[in-house]
Amino acid sequence: MKELPLILVTEDTDARPLAWLKENARVVEAPPGSPEFDATLPDAVGMVVRTYTKVNAALLARCPKLKVVGRGGVGIENIDVKACRARGVEVVYTPDANSLAVGDFVIGYALQLLRPWGFFKDRAYEVKEFRHIRDTQRGVQMNELTMGIVGMGRVGKRVGKIAANGFDMRVIYNDVLDVQSQLQFPATAVDKPTLFREADIITLHTDMRPGNEHMIGASLLSLMKPTAILINASRGEVLDDKALAAAIRDKKIAGAAIDVFDPEPPKADYPLLGFDNVLLTPHMAARTHTAIENMSWVVRDVVDVLNGKPAKYPAP
């Protein structure tokens, strides 16, 4: 009987995909730097990673038998795809896994920032307090606003679809590719300065390709309306957090919501701490039961590659 392939799983994987993988491979679950990780590298033919495992030339040199790396997620910035291909290692990922979850999360972020909620929990408001909050707090309706999307990939399209078709918003976007023919909702392509001048909600959905570090900085932020908000649920590196903190502190913009950081987790001196009009969450946008399971099913492509079959989602 043919021996099952040895696959190293370096970060959390959802239960059902992991159980399936264990039926089709010998699996070692071990984080980078652990004795089990180091001991498995020389014999592993497959590796399944998530966000924090760095697959680079130095690691590949320790994996002489490696044939495939599976990234459970959308971005593959933590994998040196060029170095992998130079070693004959295929890279697979799950580009469609969490688009719905992240898109929903972004809209939720916007609603929390733009509408006053007046939540109460431990005590009921007294009559005067209740009526004062109700009579004085006002928000805006989404149909009155323009959604500006930086990066019209899978998640950007999801946000645009909800904004245009669900909330009757005007949608504008900026992307390095011409994606107009792919859109199933009304949206207009504009340059970045126009987007930052006209949008009421700016949401970032770009990757960390070379040149994107601090792509959103003081010059673009200075163009925003004082009533506008910015959301980043893509990559922490694309945003200059210090410049954003300065814009909020000086009341140049109305608020922000940040789910990704550089470094991650953020350090104690992170510049966006302490603002009432800034929402900070620990990389939660894709954390639904369905999205996590979808990302974990990258194991199917890993096993297919090891069995000589074509991958459904090879890295671009």
Secondary structure, DSSP 8 states (H G I E B T S, - for coil): -----EEEE-S---HHHHHHHHHHSEEEE--TTSHHHHHHGGG-SEEEE-SS--B-HHHHTT-TT--EEEESSS--TTB-HHHHHHTT-EEEE-TTSSHHHHHHHHHHHHHHHHS------SS---HHHHHHHHHH-----GGGSEEEEE--SHHHHHHHHIIIIIH--EEEEE-SS--GGG-SS--EE--HHHHHHH-SEEEE-----TT-TT-B-HHHHTTS-TT-EEEE-S-GGGB-HHHHHHHHHTTSSSEEEE---SSSS--TT-TTTT-TTEEE-SS-TT-SHHHHHHHHTHHHHHHHHHTT---SSB--
